[in-house]
Amino acid sequence: MNRPVIVSILLISGISYAAEKSNVLPKDVSAFIEKRDMCDHFRGEEPYDKERRAFLEKNILELCAGSDAALANLKSKYINDKEVSSRLDKYESKIEATSYK
């Protein structure tokens, strides 16, 4: 193999690796997204009977509790990271029930 071909292959490999790395989100953001996606999944399910309602309530409580604050904190922390901000902007900012007194 001649030198220009080897250089081209290395250059393309480097660009591909850099593009792949740019899609990797910080661990705290990835963890939030994974948990929030499951939260949103259960929020969208139908409680068609008593057992199902209890199952959904348990999972929603586990997965959704603290989501509003966590999202706000991550948005603040990564305000200057366009990729992270774009991913976080896809989530509703207020999903937790609030009590009115």
Buried (B, 14 or more C-beta within 10 A) or exposed (E): EEEEEEEEEEEEEEEEEEEEEEEEBEEBBEEBBEBBEBBBEBBEEEEEEEEEEEBBEEBBEEBBEEBBEBBEEBBEBBEEBEEBBEBBEEBEEEBEEEEEE
